[in-house]
Amino acid sequence: MKNHIKLTMLTPEKEFYSGDILSLNSQSDEGVFGILANHVPMIAQLKPTVTTFTQVDGKELKAFTSTGVLRVLKGEVEMLCRDRKSTRLNS
């Protein structure tokens, strides 16, 4: 089993993050959730929040993420954010 998962964060205009991560925490209409490697398939409607994720080197990053959709499938997480202003923040 892999201990990481691939994360891709997209807005209508750009891809603002792509890389392997150890974990991700965000928020959907159903509440706060966390994702680790080997997570079950999932689709969630995102709420505006600060999403945190830990890269494989242990560095934690934070990004403001707008409304949108998150999909977890086959070792990959895709976050499709509606707002063009979703940006990566400092760790």
DRENTORKOL-3810 file (N, C-alpha, C; in nm, 4 decimals):
REM DRENTORKOL-3810
@n.u->0.0825; n.v->-0.1194; n.w->0.0000; ca.u->0.0000; ca.v->0.0000; ca.w->0.0000; c.u->0.0866; c.v->0.1252; c.w->0.0000
@n.u->0.0454; n.v->0.2241; n.w->-0.0803; ca.u->0.1161; ca.v->0.3517; ca.w->-0.0828; c.u->0.0792; c.v->0.4330; c.w->0.0410
@n.u->0.1721; n.v->0.5165; n.w->0.0856; ca.u->0.1423; ca.v->0.6021; ca.w->0.2000; c.u->0.1139; c.v->0.7454; c.w->0.1564
@n.u->0.0986; n.v->0.7674; n.w->0.0247; ca.u->0.0696; ca.v->0.9016; ca.w->-0.0244; c.u->-0.0415; c.v->0.8959; c.w->-0.1294
@n.u->-0.0905; n.v->1.0140; n.w->-0.1624; ca.u->-0.1984; ca.v->1.0274; ca.w->-0.2590; c.u->-0.1678; c.v->1.1492; c.w->-0.3465
@n.u->-0.2042; n.v->1.1447; n.w->-0.4733; ca.u->-0.1796; ca.v->1.2576; ca.w->-0.5637; c.u->-0.2920; c.v->1.3592; c.w->-0.5504
@n.u->-0.2550; n.v->1.4863; n.w->-0.5332; ca.u->-0.3512; ca.v->1.5955; ca.w->-0.5216; c.u->-0.3366; c.v->1.6889; c.w->-0.6407
@n.u->-0.4497; n.v->1.7228; n.w->-0.7023; ca.u->-0.4546; ca.v->1.8250; ca.w->-0.8067; c.u->-0.5628; c.v->1.9242; c.w->-0.7683
@n.u->-0.5261; n.v->2.0533; n.w->-0.7603; ca.u->-0.6203; ca.v->2.1600; ca.w->-0.7281; c.u->-0.6313; c.v->2.2504; c.w->-0.8500
@n.u->-0.7546; n.v->2.2650; n.w->-0.9009; ca.u->-0.7772; ca.v->2.3412; ca.w->-1.0237; c.u->-0.8804; c.v->2.4510; c.w->-1.0034
@n.u->-0.8633; n.v->2.5636; n.w->-1.0745; ca.u->-0.9648; ca.v->2.6671; ca.w->-1.0873; c.u->-0.9982; c.v->2.6754; c.w->-1.2365
@n.u->-1.0971; n.v->2.7552; n.w->-1.2757; ca.u->-1.1262; ca.v->2.7663; ca.w->-1.4183; c.u->-1.0086; c.v->2.8162; c.w->-1.5019
@n.u->-0.9181; n.v->2.8895; n.w->-1.4401; ca.u->-0.8078; ca.v->2.9489; ca.w->-1.5159; c.u->-0.6730; c.v->2.8794; c.w->-1.5016
@n.u->-0.6537; n.v->2.8031; n.w->-1.3935; ca.u->-0.5201; ca.v->2.7476; ca.w->-1.3745; c.u->-0.5205; c.v->2.6267; c.w->-1.2816
@n.u->-0.4123; n.v->2.5538; n.w->-1.2894; ca.u->-0.3829; ca.v->2.4486; ca.w->-1.1917; c.u->-0.2917; c.v->2.5140; c.w->-1.0895
@n.u->-0.3377; n.v->2.5238; n.w->-0.9617; ca.u->-0.2494; ca.v->2.5921; ca.w->-0.8671; c.u->-0.1794; c.v->2.4988; c.w->-0.7708
@n.u->-0.2043; n.v->2.3682; n.w->-0.7810; ca.u->-0.1218; ca.v->2.2727; ca.w->-0.7077; c.u->-0.1363; c.v->2.1359; c.w->-0.7714
@n.u->-0.0236; n.v->2.0660; n.w->-0.7810; ca.u->-0.0234; ca.v->1.9272; ca.w->-0.8241; c.u->0.0977; c.v->1.8605; c.w->-0.7606
@n.u->0.0730; n.v->1.7527; n.w->-0.6867; ca.u->0.1833; ca.v->1.6824; ca.w->-0.6238; c.u->0.1342; c.v->1.5743; c.w->-0.5300
@n.u->0.2264; n.v->1.4950; n.w->-0.4792; ca.u->0.1937; ca.v->1.3874; ca.w->-0.3865; c.u->0.1851; c.v->1.4431; c.w->-0.2446
@n.u->0.0842; n.v->1.3970; n.w->-0.1704; ca.u->0.0627; ca.v->1.4425; ca.w->-0.0331; c.u->0.0400; c.v->1.3224; c.w->0.0582
@n.u->0.0555; n.v->1.3469; n.w->0.1875; ca.u->0.0270; ca.v->1.2444; ca.w->0.2879; c.u->-0.1155; c.v->1.2540; c.w->0.3395
@n.u->-0.1678; n.v->1.3782; n.w->0.3512; ca.u->-0.3019; ca.v->1.3969; ca.w->0.4061; c.u->-0.3588; c.v->1.5290; c.w->0.3586
@n.u->-0.4914; n.v->1.5398; n.w->0.3686; ca.u->-0.5624; ca.v->1.6617; ca.w->0.3305; c.u->-0.6809; c.v->1.6790; c.w->0.4249
@n.u->-0.7065; n.v->1.8026; n.w->0.4672; ca.u->-0.8233; ca.v->1.8366; ca.w->0.5490; c.u->-0.8943; c.v->1.9532; c.w->0.4833
@n.u->-1.0269; n.v->1.9394; n.w->0.4658; ca.u->-1.1066; ca.v->2.0441; ca.w->0.4037; c.u->-1.2476; c.v->2.0386; c.w->0.4599
@n.u->-1.3414; n.v->2.1084; n.w->0.3929; ca.u->-1.4787; ca.v->2.1137; ca.w->0.4428; c.u->-1.5769; c.v->2.1039; c.w->0.3266
@n.u->-1.6809; n.v->2.0232; n.w->0.3490; ca.u->-1.7881; ca.v->2.0086; ca.w->0.2511; c.u->-1.9192; c.v->2.0529; c.w->0.3144
@n.u->-2.0272; n.v->2.0404; n.w->0.2391; ca.u->-2.1596; ca.v->2.0725; ca.w->0.2928; c.u->-2.1955; c.v->1.9839; c.w->0.4117
@n.u->-2.1315; n.v->1.8678; n.w->0.4213; ca.u->-2.1607; ca.v->1.7734; ca.w->0.5292; c.u->-2.0681; c.v->1.7886; c.w->0.6492
@n.u->-1.9691; n.v->1.8774; n.w->0.6402; ca.u->-1.8790; ca.v->1.9004; ca.w->0.7524; c.u->-1.7329; c.v->1.8880; c.w->0.7149
@n.u->-1.6480; n.v->1.8925; n.w->0.8158; ca.u->-1.5028; ca.v->1.8830; ca.w->0.7975; c.u->-1.4661; c.v->1.7373; c.w->0.7719
@n.u->-1.3696; n.v->1.7147; n.w->0.6817; ca.u->-1.3264; ca.v->1.5784; ca.w->0.6517; c.u->-1.1763; c.v->1.5741; c.w->0.6305
@n.u->-1.1207; n.v->1.4552; n.w->0.6426; ca.u->-0.9791; ca.v->1.4314; ca.w->0.6177; c.u->-0.9625; c.v->1.3179; c.w->0.5188
@n.u->-0.8546; n.v->1.3243; n.w->0.4434; ca.u->-0.8251; ca.v->1.2213; ca.w->0.3435; c.u->-0.6812; c.v->1.1758; c.w->0.3621
@n.u->-0.6620; n.v->1.0451; n.w->0.3641; ca.u->-0.5299; ca.v->0.9828; ca.w->0.3700; c.u->-0.5147; c.v->0.8894; c.w->0.2504
@n.u->-0.3969; n.v->0.8347; n.w->0.2315; ca.u->-0.3738; ca.v->0.7362; ca.w->0.1256; c.u->-0.4716; c.v->0.6206; c.w->0.1410
@n.u->-0.5089; n.v->0.5620; n.w->0.0296; ca.u->-0.6003; ca.v->0.4477; ca.w->0.0247; c.u->-0.7413; c.v->0.4825; c.w->0.0722
@n.u->-0.7789; n.v->0.6090; n.w->0.0618; ca.u->-0.9128; ca.v->0.6534; ca.w->0.0988; c.u->-1.0149; c.v->0.5913; c.w->0.0031
@n.u->-1.1334; n.v->0.5650; n.w->0.0525; ca.u->-1.2396; ca.v->0.5105; ca.w->-0.0314; c.u->-1.2820; c.v->0.6157; c.w->-0.1345
@n.u->-1.3342; n.v->0.5734; n.w->-0.2496; ca.u->-1.3839; ca.v->0.6705; ca.w->-0.3479; c.u->-1.4896; c.v->0.7612; c.w->-0.2845
@n.u->-1.4879; n.v->0.8878; n.w->-0.3255; ca.u->-1.5761; ca.v->0.9859; ca.w->-0.2618; c.u->-1.5936; c.v->1.1058; c.w->-0.3531
@n.u->-1.7102; n.v->1.1672; n.w->-0.3475; ca.u->-1.7358; ca.v->1.2960; ca.w->-0.4121; c.u->-1.7989; c.v->1.3857; c.w->-0.3064
@n.u->-1.7525; n.v->1.5114; n.w->-0.2993; ca.u->-1.8058; ca.v->1.6058; ca.w->-0.2008; c.u->-1.8211; c.v->1.7430; c.w->-0.2634
@n.u->-1.9245; n.v->1.8143; n.w->-0.2224; ca.u->-1.9434; ca.v->1.9523; ca.w->-0.2641; c.u->-1.8709; c.v->2.0397; c.w->-0.1629
@n.u->-1.7729; n.v->2.1161; n.w->-0.2099; ca.u->-1.6868; ca.v->2.1951; ca.w->-0.1213; c.u->-1.7519; c.v->2.3249; c.w->-0.0773
@n.u->-1.7187; n.v->2.3653; n.w->0.0459; ca.u->-1.7561; ca.v->2.4959; ca.w->0.0996; c.u->-1.6297; c.v->2.5809; c.w->0.1019
@n.u->-1.6434; n.v->2.7124; n.w->0.0948; ca.u->-1.5249; ca.v->2.7979; ca.w->0.1081; c.u->-1.4596; c.v->2.7750; c.w->0.2442
@n.u->-1.3300; n.v->2.7490; n.w->0.2433; ca.u->-1.2574; ca.v->2.7193; ca.w->0.3669; c.u->-1.1078; c.v->2.7295; c.w->0.3413
@n.u->-1.0302; n.v->2.7132; n.w->0.4458; ca.u->-0.8858; ca.v->2.6965; ca.w->0.4317; c.u->-0.8587; c.v->2.5470; c.w->0.4333
@n.u->-0.8087; n.v->2.4963; n.w->0.3227; ca.u->-0.7749; ca.v->2.3546; ca.w->0.3096; c.u->-0.6286; c.v->2.3380; c.w->0.3464
@n.u->-0.5988; n.v->2.2403; n.w->0.4306; ca.u->-0.4595; ca.v->2.2125; ca.w->0.4673; c.u->-0.4207; c.v->2.0759; c.w->0.4135
@n.u->-0.2947; n.v->2.0655; n.w->0.3698; ca.u->-0.2450; ca.v->1.9368; ca.w->0.3241; c.u->-0.0965; c.v->1.9261; c.w->0.3542
@n.u->-0.0532; n.v->1.8030; n.w->0.3760; ca.u->0.0857; ca.v->1.7768; ca.w->0.4107; c.u->0.1535; c.v->1.7067; c.w->0.2950
@n.u->0.2612; n.v->1.7676; n.w->0.2455; ca.u->0.3376; ca.v->1.7077; ca.w->0.1368; c.u->0.4170; c.v->1.5880; c.w->0.1894
@n.u->0.4689; n.v->1.5063; n.w->0.0981; ca.u->0.5422; ca.v->1.3865; ca.w->0.1395; c.u->0.6697; c.v->1.4208; c.w->0.2157
@n.u->0.7223; n.v->1.5427; n.w->0.1990; ca.u->0.8408; ca.v->1.5838; ca.w->0.2751; c.u->0.8059; c.v->1.6342; c.w->0.4155
@n.u->0.6753; n.v->1.6302; n.w->0.4513; ca.u->0.6313; ca.v->1.6723; ca.w->0.5834; c.u->0.5901; c.v->1.8176; c.w->0.5931
@n.u->0.6116; n.v->1.8951; n.w->0.4888; ca.u->0.5756; ca.v->2.0366; ca.w->0.4904; c.u->0.4245; c.v->2.0523; c.w->0.4765
@n.u->0.3637; n.v->2.1291; n.w->0.5685; ca.u->0.2201; ca.v->2.1543; ca.w->0.5636; c.u->0.1926; c.v->2.2835; c.w->0.4874
@n.u->0.1005; n.v->2.2770; n.w->0.3924; ca.u->0.0597; ca.v->2.3938; ca.w->0.3152; c.u->-0.0878; c.v->2.4199; c.w->0.3401
@n.u->-0.1262; n.v->2.5473; n.w->0.3239; ca.u->-0.2656; ca.v->2.5873; ca.w->0.3403; c.u->-0.3072; c.v->2.6656; c.w->0.2166
@n.u->-0.4323; n.v->2.6454; n.w->0.1748; ca.u->-0.4852; ca.v->2.7181; ca.w->0.0600; c.u->-0.6289; c.v->2.7555; c.w->0.0861
@n.u->-0.6662; n.v->2.8790; n.w->0.0512; ca.u->-0.8071; ca.v->2.9127; ca.w->0.0536; c.u->-0.8701; c.v->2.8432; c.w->-0.0660
@n.u->-0.9752; n.v->2.7653; n.w->-0.0427; ca.u->-1.0459; ca.v->2.6996; ca.w->-0.1513; c.u->-1.1913; c.v->2.7443; c.w->-0.1483
@n.u->-1.2441; n.v->2.7745; n.w->-0.2652; ca.u->-1.3811; ca.v->2.8231; ca.w->-0.2780; c.u->-1.4776; c.v->2.7063; c.w->-0.2917
@n.u->-1.6003; n.v->2.7373; n.w->-0.3255; ca.u->-1.6958; ca.v->2.6311; ca.w->-0.3548; c.u->-1.6455; c.v->2.5510; c.w->-0.4740
@n.u->-1.6911; n.v->2.4294; n.w->-0.4830; ca.u->-1.6494; ca.v->2.3442; ca.w->-0.5932; c.u->-1.6789; c.v->2.1993; c.w->-0.5615
@n.u->-1.6047; n.v->2.1116; n.w->-0.6260; ca.u->-1.6259; ca.v->1.9676; ca.w->-0.6115; c.u->-1.4922; c.v->1.9002; c.w->-0.5847
@n.u->-1.4937; n.v->1.8025; n.w->-0.4956; ca.u->-1.3755; ca.v->1.7209; ca.w->-0.4673; c.u->-1.4097; c.v->1.5768; c.w->-0.5030
@n.u->-1.3139; n.v->1.5098; n.w->-0.5686; ca.u->-1.3318; ca.v->1.3684; ca.w->-0.6017; c.u->-1.2090; c.v->1.2919; c.w->-0.5567
@n.u->-1.2315; n.v->1.1797; n.w->-0.4897; ca.u->-1.1248; ca.v->1.0876; ca.w->-0.4519; c.u->-1.1495; c.v->0.9589; c.w->-0.5294
@n.u->-1.0483; n.v->0.9151; n.w->-0.6054; ca.u->-1.0632; ca.v->0.7936; ca.w->-0.6843; c.u->-0.9255; c.v->0.7385; c.w->-0.7194
@n.u->-0.9039; n.v->0.6113; n.w->-0.6902; ca.u->-0.7821; ca.v->0.5387; ca.w->-0.7293; c.u->-0.6531; c.v->0.6116; c.w->-0.6938
@n.u->-0.6409; n.v->0.6525; n.w->-0.5688; ca.u->-0.5168; ca.v->0.7140; ca.w->-0.5234; c.u->-0.4968; c.v->0.8574; c.w->-0.5671
@n.u->-0.6035; n.v->0.9232; n.w->-0.6120; ca.u->-0.5933; ca.v->1.0630; ca.w->-0.6546; c.u->-0.7060; c.v->1.1449; c.w->-0.5946
@n.u->-0.6734; n.v->1.2698; n.w->-0.5588; ca.u->-0.7727; ca.v->1.3667; ca.w->-0.5128; c.u->-0.7722; c.v->1.4810; c.w->-0.6127
@n.u->-0.8896; n.v->1.5139; n.w->-0.6651; ca.u->-0.9039; ca.v->1.6286; ca.w->-0.7538; c.u->-0.9980; c.v->1.7281; c.w->-0.6877
@n.u->-0.9506; n.v->1.8520; n.w->-0.6748; ca.u->-1.0339; ca.v->1.9598; ca.w->-0.6216; c.u->-1.0579; c.v->2.0578; c.w->-0.7353
@n.u->-1.1828; n.v->2.0716; n.w->-0.7756; ca.u->-1.2213; ca.v->2.1640; ca.w->-0.8810; c.u->-1.2898; c.v->2.2821; c.w->-0.8144
@n.u->-1.2162; n.v->2.3928; n.w->-0.8018; ca.u->-1.2652; ca.v->2.5095; ca.w->-0.7295; c.u->-1.3256; c.v->2.6103; c.w->-0.8271
@n.u->-1.4438; n.v->2.6580; n.w->-0.7935; ca.u->-1.5176; ca.v->2.7475; ca.w->-0.8819; c.u->-1.4538; c.v->2.8852; c.w->-0.8917
@n.u->-1.4020; n.v->2.9365; n.w->-0.7819; ca.u->-1.3531; ca.v->3.0740; ca.w->-0.7750; c.u->-1.2114; c.v->3.0855; c.w->-0.8283
@n.u->-1.1906; n.v->3.1801; n.w->-0.9158; ca.u->-1.0566; ca.v->3.2041; ca.w->-0.9713; c.u->-0.9586; c.v->3.2547; c.w->-0.8658
@n.u->-1.0106; n.v->3.2984; n.w->-0.7523; ca.u->-0.9239; ca.v->3.3568; ca.w->-0.6498; c.u->-0.8728; c.v->3.2557; c.w->-0.5500
@n.u->-0.9001; n.v->3.1269; n.w->-0.5706; ca.u->-0.8427; ca.v->3.0254; ca.w->-0.4821; c.u->-0.6911; c.v->3.0325; c.w->-0.4971
@n.u->-0.6224; n.v->3.0483; n.w->-0.3872; ca.u->-0.4778; ca.v->3.0640; ca.w->-0.3935; c.u->-0.4106; c.v->2.9849; c.w->-0.2837
@n.u->-0.2870; n.v->2.9467; n.w->-0.3091; ca.u->-0.2091; ca.v->2.8789; ca.w->-0.2079; c.u->-0.1584; c.v->2.9811; c.w->-0.1080
@n.u->-0.1657; n.v->2.9474; n.w->0.0180; ca.u->-0.1161; ca.v->3.0340; ca.w->0.1242; c.u->0.0164; c.v->2.9821; c.w->0.1743
@n.u->0.0810; n.v->3.0582; n.w->0.2563; ca.u->0.2069; ca.v->3.0144; ca.w->0.3159; c.u->0.1822; c.v->2.9012; c.w->0.4138
@n.u->0.2867; n.v->2.8237; n.w->0.4381; ca.u->0.2766; ca.v->2.7128; ca.w->0.5333; c.u->0.2862; c.v->2.7646; c.w->0.6748
END
